[in-house]
């Protein structure tokens, strides 16, 4: 389930012009989006946010309706939301417009991006975290990813999990999520070709950073990497402060995958 927002709500500046009507500026804007104290003299020099990442979550909540209630509840102590909610049967709900920031990512980082709420589109997938994802659900997800990446110009490789941007804090979409199935459809990162041992001098921690993982906590980063690329949860999320900064031992398969991805 998503995390508390870490950014201020993004104010929409104007409504879309009516089809076929040529306007030099917005004639009106939604209530609450302009001050009653000021004279409205619109400028055309503005724009809505441009998402560059798509973040996948699982809901933990077992039903589409129950998940929608949580994602739409403004009275929660920590309100959360997502742009899209995808049911097990492929039913898709949109909860927040693409151009607005939904409160789904929370604290975290991916590459140089440290405000994922502003930079991403969040997709909640109905799943408890302890079960496989139905084929019809993944088919619907792939169709949605194709639509979003084409409409917004998002690189297809920039499809990540909540665990990827928040190692040690989040584990969704979990070890059962079929990342290779998405990669076969052209989305997300996955190693290509035969996996081979890296050459002497290969730095796996640099490779993790190049991919996008924050490595402030190496154990947490390795845990998230293994969830994504090996479908395994070793249970070591780096939450022990005494161990968090020590470099864990990487398995040969970890090194081969990292080397393939870094190439």
C-alpha positions, 0 to 999 in steps of 0.5 A: 500500500502506498506511503504518506505524501512527501510533497505539496499538492500540485495546483492545476493552473487552467482548464483545457480549452473547449474543442474547436475554440481558439483561446489566448488564455484560459477563460476560467479555472476550477474553483479553489485554484485562483485567488478572489483577491486578484484580477485574473490576467492569464499567461500562457507560460505554464505547464502541468507536471511531466511524470518520468517514472511509473511505480507499481504497488500491491494493495495488501487489501484483498478487494478492489472496493476495499482498496478504493475506499482506502485510497479515497479516504480523506479522513485517514491520519495519513491519506494515501492515493494512487493514479490507478487501481487494478483489480484481479479481473483486469478492471481498471479504476482511475482515481487521480488525473495523470497530471496531478501528484498522487500520494503513493510513493512517500520517502525514497529515491530512484537515480537522481529523483528524490520526489517520486510523488511529483515525478511518477504515476502510481499504480496499485494492483489488488494483491495481498502480497502472498499470492501470484498475480492473475494473467488477466490482471497482468495483461491489463497492466501491460495495456495500461503501461503501453498507454501511459508510456506512449502518452507521456513519453515515459521511457519503458525501462522506467517502470519500477516497484515501490520496493526499488525506490524505498529499500528497507521500507517497502517490499511491494509489489513483492516476490510474486510479481512477474517482472520478466513477463513485463520485460518480455512485453517491453517494460522495466529492466531485465537482464538480456542474454546469457548470464556470465561471471563479471570480470575482475574489478567489477563493482556491484555496488556501483552497478546498483547505483547506475541502475537506480537503487539508493545504496545508503543502506547496502543490505536494504538495497540488496534485499530490494534488488533480489525481490525484483530480479530473483523473486526472493525475500531473504528477510534481511531488509537492513533494519538493524542499525548495527548491520545496515552499513556493512556490505553484505556478501553477494551471491554469484547469481547476484553478480551475474545479473548486475553485470548483465544489467550494467552492460 
